[in-house]
């Protein structure tokens, strides 16, 4: 078990997938608490920096869907703030959101892709 670091479950956000994110984030938060982790649920739609500081989050569990939760923006913010996080890093997240760039990288490395 991770000790000494509060886990912030980041959910909600501002994308069209907000409601799904809130549900999945709530389930993750409940599971972490049930396992004995020090976890807090954070709605990432407003005042995220202030909430992360106020709650003294050391690790972020990203449960955001679409938009800023997947394009590298949240990951970049967390890196600047020195907060560890789940999932892919800034560059991988940004590239993955750009399907054309992703396909070009895959093709460059000999990974087959559907025509585009």
LUMMIVO-989190 format. One line per 2 residues: for each residue x, y, z of N, C-alpha, C, O. Coordinates in Angstrom, 2 decimals. Layout:
X Y Z X Y Z X Y Z X Y Z  ...
***
This chain:
0.84 -1.19 0.00 0.00 0.00 0.00 0.88 1.24 0.00 1.94 1.26 0.63  0.45 2.26 -0.70 1.14 3.54 -0.73 0.86 4.26 0.58 -0.30 4.40 0.99
1.90 4.71 1.23 1.70 5.41 2.49 2.20 6.84 2.38 3.12 7.13 1.62  1.59 7.72 3.13 2.05 9.09 3.21 1.64 9.99 2.05 1.98 11.17 2.05
0.91 9.47 1.09 0.47 10.30 -0.04 -1.04 10.18 -0.19 -1.59 9.09 -0.29  -1.68 11.32 -0.20 -3.12 11.35 -0.42 -3.40 11.21 -1.91 -2.74 11.84 -2.74
-4.37 10.38 -2.24 -4.75 10.16 -3.63 -5.96 11.02 -3.95 -6.99 10.95 -3.28  -5.82 11.84 -4.97 -6.94 12.64 -5.45 -7.53 11.99 -6.68 -6.85 11.85 -7.69
-8.78 11.60 -6.62 -9.46 11.03 -7.78 -10.06 12.19 -8.56 -11.00 12.84 -8.11  -9.50 12.45 -9.75 -9.96 13.56 -10.58 -11.04 13.08 -11.52 -10.81 12.19 -12.35
-12.21 13.65 -11.41 -13.35 13.22 -12.23 -14.16 14.44 -12.64 -13.90 15.56 -12.20  -15.14 14.20 -13.50 -16.03 15.27 -13.94 -15.46 15.99 -15.14 -15.61 15.53 -16.27
-14.83 17.12 -14.89 -14.27 17.90 -15.98 -15.35 18.62 -16.76 -16.48 18.76 -16.30  -14.98 19.08 -17.94 -15.90 19.89 -18.74 -16.28 19.27 -20.07 -16.96 19.91 -20.87
-15.86 18.04 -20.32 -16.17 17.41 -21.61 -17.61 16.90 -21.63 -18.30 16.89 -20.61  -18.04 16.47 -22.80 -19.38 15.90 -22.96 -19.53 14.60 -22.17 -20.64 14.13 -21.94
-18.41 14.03 -21.75 -18.42 12.76 -21.01 -18.36 12.98 -19.50 -18.01 12.07 -18.75  -18.71 14.18 -19.06 -18.63 14.54 -17.64 -19.39 13.58 -16.73 -18.84 13.12 -15.73
-20.62 13.27 -17.06 -21.45 12.42 -16.19 -20.87 11.02 -16.04 -20.88 10.46 -14.94  -20.36 10.46 -17.13 -19.74 9.13 -17.06 -18.50 9.20 -16.18 -18.26 8.30 -15.37
-17.72 10.26 -16.33 -16.52 10.44 -15.53 -16.85 10.56 -14.04 -16.14 9.99 -13.21  -17.90 11.29 -13.71 -18.30 11.41 -12.30 -18.66 10.06 -11.71 -18.31 9.76 -10.57
-19.37 9.23 -12.48 -19.75 7.90 -12.00 -18.54 7.00 -11.83 -18.39 6.36 -10.79  -17.67 6.96 -12.83 -16.50 6.08 -12.72 -15.55 6.60 -11.64 -14.97 5.81 -10.89
-15.39 7.91 -11.54 -14.55 8.49 -10.49 -15.08 8.18 -9.10 -14.31 7.89 -8.18  -16.40 8.25 -8.95 -17.01 7.92 -7.66 -16.77 6.47 -7.27 -16.50 6.18 -6.11
-16.87 5.58 -8.25 -16.62 4.15 -7.97 -15.16 3.91 -7.60 -14.86 3.13 -6.70  -14.25 4.59 -8.29 -12.82 4.46 -7.98 -12.53 4.98 -6.58 -11.82 4.34 -5.80
-13.09 6.14 -6.25 -12.90 6.74 -4.93 -13.40 5.79 -3.83 -12.72 5.57 -2.83  -14.58 5.25 -4.03 -15.16 4.31 -3.05 -14.27 3.09 -2.88 -14.04 2.63 -1.76
-13.76 2.55 -3.99 -12.89 1.37 -3.93 -11.59 1.68 -3.19 -11.14 0.87 -2.37  -11.00 2.83 -3.46 -9.75 3.20 -2.78 -9.97 3.34 -1.28 -9.16 2.87 -0.48
-11.07 3.99 -0.89 -11.38 4.11 0.54 -11.59 2.74 1.17 -11.12 2.49 2.28  -12.29 1.85 0.46 -12.53 0.51 0.95 -11.26 -0.30 1.15 -11.21 -1.20 1.99
-10.24 0.02 0.38 -8.95 -0.65 0.50 -8.04 0.02 1.53 -6.91 -0.42 1.75  -8.54 1.06 2.15 -7.78 1.71 3.21 -6.88 2.86 2.78 -6.07 3.33 3.57
-7.02 3.32 1.54 -6.20 4.44 1.07 -6.78 5.78 1.54 -7.99 5.91 1.73  -5.91 6.75 1.71 -6.32 8.12 2.00 -6.64 8.76 0.65 -5.74 9.18 -0.07
-7.91 8.82 0.32 -8.32 9.30 -1.00 -9.40 10.37 -0.87 -10.21 10.35 0.05  -9.37 11.30 -1.82 -10.35 12.37 -1.86 -10.86 12.50 -3.29 -10.10 12.36 -4.24
-12.15 12.77 -3.43 -12.78 12.94 -4.74 -12.70 14.42 -5.11 -13.08 15.28 -4.32  -12.21 14.72 -6.32 -12.10 16.11 -6.78 -12.80 16.25 -8.13 -12.44 15.58 -9.10
-13.79 17.14 -8.17 -14.44 17.47 -9.44 -13.52 18.45 -10.16 -13.31 19.57 -9.71  -12.98 18.00 -11.28 -11.96 18.77 -12.00 -12.53 19.83 -12.93 -11.83 20.27 -13.84
-13.76 20.26 -12.73 -14.35 21.24 -13.64 -13.93 22.67 -13.33 -13.85 23.49 -14.25  -13.65 22.98 -12.09 -13.26 24.35 -11.70 -12.23 24.30 -10.58 -12.21 23.37 -9.78
-11.38 25.31 -10.53 -10.44 25.50 -9.42 -9.58 24.27 -9.12 -9.31 23.98 -7.96  -9.16 23.56 -10.14 -8.42 22.32 -9.93 -7.13 22.56 -9.16 -6.83 21.83 -8.22
-6.35 23.56 -9.55 -5.08 23.83 -8.85 -5.31 24.07 -7.37 -4.62 23.50 -6.52  -6.27 24.92 -7.06 -6.56 25.24 -5.67 -7.02 24.01 -4.90 -6.62 23.79 -3.76
-7.87 23.19 -5.54 -8.38 21.99 -4.87 -7.25 20.99 -4.61 -7.20 20.39 -3.54  -6.35 20.83 -5.56 -5.22 19.91 -5.37 -4.33 20.36 -4.22 -3.88 19.55 -3.42
-4.09 21.66 -4.14 -3.27 22.21 -3.05 -3.99 22.08 -1.72 -3.41 21.63 -0.73  -5.26 22.48 -1.69 -6.05 22.46 -0.45 -6.14 21.05 0.12 -6.04 20.85 1.33
-6.33 20.07 -0.76 -6.48 18.68 -0.32 -5.15 17.97 -0.12 -5.11 16.81 0.29  -4.04 18.67 -0.41 -2.69 18.11 -0.24 -2.53 16.77 -0.97 -2.07 15.78 -0.40
-2.93 16.77 -2.25 -2.87 15.57 -3.07 -1.42 15.29 -3.48 -0.72 16.18 -3.94  -0.98 14.05 -3.29 0.36 13.63 -3.69 0.34 12.77 -4.94 1.33 12.70 -5.67
-0.80 12.11 -5.17 -0.97 11.25 -6.35 -2.36 11.51 -6.91 -3.34 11.55 -6.17  -2.44 11.69 -8.23 -3.74 11.90 -8.87 -4.13 10.65 -9.64 -3.36 10.15 -10.46
-5.32 10.16 -9.39 -5.89 9.07 -10.18 -6.81 9.74 -11.19 -7.88 10.23 -10.83  -6.40 9.77 -12.45 -7.15 10.49 -13.48 -8.31 9.63 -13.96 -8.12 8.60 -14.61
-9.53 10.06 -13.63 -10.74 9.37 -14.06 -11.55 10.28 -14.99 -12.78 10.21 -15.04  -10.84 11.13 -15.71 -11.48 12.06 -16.65 -11.59 11.41 -18.01 -10.72 10.63 -18.40
-12.64 11.73 -18.74 -12.85 11.18 -20.08 -12.90 12.32 -21.08 -13.58 13.32 -20.86  -12.17 12.17 -22.18 -12.20 13.16 -23.26 -11.52 14.47 -22.89 -11.10 14.67 -21.75
-11.42 15.34 -23.86 -10.91 16.69 -23.66 -9.63 16.77 -22.86 -8.68 16.03 -23.11  -9.61 17.69 -21.90 -8.40 17.96 -21.12 -7.92 16.77 -20.30 -6.75 16.72 -19.92
-8.79 15.83 -20.02 -8.38 14.67 -19.24 -7.56 13.68 -20.03 -6.86 12.85 -19.44  -7.63 13.76 -21.35 -6.92 12.78 -22.18 -5.93 13.41 -23.15 -5.16 12.68 -23.79
-5.90 14.73 -23.28 -5.06 15.34 -24.31 -3.70 15.83 -23.81 -2.97 16.46 -24.57  -3.37 15.55 -22.57 -2.08 15.95 -22.02 -2.13 17.20 -21.15 -1.18 17.49 -20.44
-3.24 17.94 -21.20 -3.33 19.18 -20.43 -3.30 18.93 -18.92 -2.52 19.56 -18.20  -4.12 18.02 -18.43 -4.14 17.71 -16.99 -2.81 17.11 -16.58 -2.28 17.44 -15.52
-2.26 16.22 -17.41 -0.98 15.60 -17.11 0.11 16.66 -16.98 0.95 16.59 -16.08  0.10 17.65 -17.88 1.09 18.73 -17.82 0.94 19.55 -16.55 1.94 19.89 -15.91
-0.29 19.87 -16.18 -0.54 20.61 -14.95 -0.01 19.85 -13.74 0.65 20.42 -12.88  -0.32 18.55 -13.69 0.13 17.74 -12.56 1.65 17.68 -12.50 2.23 17.73 -11.41
2.31 17.58 -13.64 3.78 17.55 -13.65 4.34 18.87 -13.13 5.28 18.87 -12.33  3.78 19.99 -13.57 4.24 21.30 -13.10 4.06 21.42 -11.59 4.89 22.02 -10.90
2.99 20.84 -11.07 2.71 20.90 -9.63 3.48 19.85 -8.84 3.43 19.84 -7.61  4.19 18.95 -9.54 4.95 17.92 -8.85 4.10 16.80 -8.28 4.49 16.16 -7.30
2.94 16.56 -8.88 2.02 15.52 -8.40 2.12 14.31 -9.32 1.97 14.43 -10.54  2.36 13.15 -8.74 2.37 11.90 -9.50 0.96 11.63 -10.01 -0.01 12.09 -9.42
0.84 10.87 -11.11 -0.48 10.58 -11.66 -0.50 9.25 -12.39 0.54 8.72 -12.78  -1.70 8.73 -12.58 -1.90 7.48 -13.30 -2.00 7.75 -14.79 -2.32 8.86 -15.21
-1.72 6.73 -15.58 -1.91 6.83 -17.02 -0.69 7.32 -17.76 0.41 7.38 -17.21  -0.91 7.68 -19.01 0.17 8.11 -19.90 0.63 9.52 -19.57 -0.08 10.29 -18.93
1.85 9.83 -20.01 2.42 11.15 -19.80 1.86 12.18 -20.76 0.94 11.90 -21.53  2.41 13.37 -20.70 1.93 14.50 -21.49 2.00 14.21 -22.98 1.00 14.31 -23.68
3.19 13.85 -23.47 3.36 13.67 -24.91 2.53 12.51 -25.44 1.86 12.64 -26.47  2.56 11.37 -24.75 1.79 10.21 -25.21 0.30 10.54 -25.25 -0.40 10.13 -26.18
-0.18 11.26 -24.26 -1.60 11.63 -24.23 -1.94 12.56 -25.38 -2.97 12.38 -26.04  -1.09 13.54 -25.63 -1.35 14.50 -26.71 -1.34 13.80 -28.07 -2.21 14.06 -28.91
-0.37 12.93 -28.28 -0.29 12.21 -29.57 -1.49 11.29 -29.74 -2.06 11.21 -30.83  -1.88 10.60 -28.68 -3.00 9.66 -28.77 -4.31 10.36 -29.13 -5.17 9.76 -29.77
-4.47 11.61 -28.72 -5.69 12.36 -29.06 -5.69 12.80 -30.52 -6.75 13.09 -31.08  -4.53 12.86 -31.14 -4.41 13.24 -32.56 -4.29 11.95 -33.37 -3.20 11.40 -33.53
-5.42 11.48 -33.87 -5.45 10.17 -34.55 -4.55 10.13 -35.77 -3.92 9.10 -36.04  -4.47 11.22 -36.53 -3.61 11.23 -37.72 -2.14 11.11 -37.32 -1.39 10.35 -37.93
-1.73 11.86 -36.31 -0.35 11.78 -35.84 -0.05 10.39 -35.30 1.03 9.84 -35.54  -1.00 9.81 -34.57 -0.82 8.46 -34.03 -0.59 7.45 -35.15 0.33 6.63 -35.07
-1.42 7.51 -36.18 -1.29 6.57 -37.30 0.05 6.73 -37.99 0.68 5.74 -38.36  0.51 7.96 -38.19 1.81 8.18 -38.83 2.95 7.59 -38.01 3.88 7.00 -38.56
2.87 7.74 -36.71 3.90 7.17 -35.83 3.86 5.65 -35.90 4.90 5.00 -35.99  2.66 5.06 -35.86 2.54 3.61 -35.95 3.12 3.10 -37.26 3.89 2.14 -37.27
2.77 3.75 -38.37 3.27 3.34 -39.68 4.79 3.44 -39.74 5.46 2.57 -40.30  5.34 4.50 -39.17 6.79 4.68 -39.15 7.49 3.52 -38.45 8.61 3.15 -38.80
6.83 2.96 -37.46 7.40 1.85 -36.69 6.93 0.48 -37.18 7.14 -0.53 -36.51  6.30 0.46 -38.36 5.90 -0.81 -38.96 4.67 -1.45 -38.34 4.44 -2.64 -38.52
3.89 -0.68 -37.63 2.67 -1.20 -37.02 1.52 -0.95 -37.99 1.27 0.20 -38.35  0.82 -2.00 -38.42 -0.26 -1.81 -39.39 -1.42 -1.01 -38.81 -1.77 -1.15 -37.63
-2.01 -0.17 -39.65 -3.18 0.63 -39.26 -4.21 0.57 -40.37 -3.89 0.25 -41.52  -5.44 0.88 -40.04 -6.50 0.96 -41.05 -6.20 2.14 -41.97 -5.63 3.14 -41.53
-6.58 2.05 -43.24 -6.31 3.16 -44.16 -7.00 4.45 -43.71 -8.05 4.43 -43.08  -6.35 5.57 -44.05 -6.96 6.87 -43.73 -6.65 7.85 -44.83 -7.07 9.01 -44.75
***
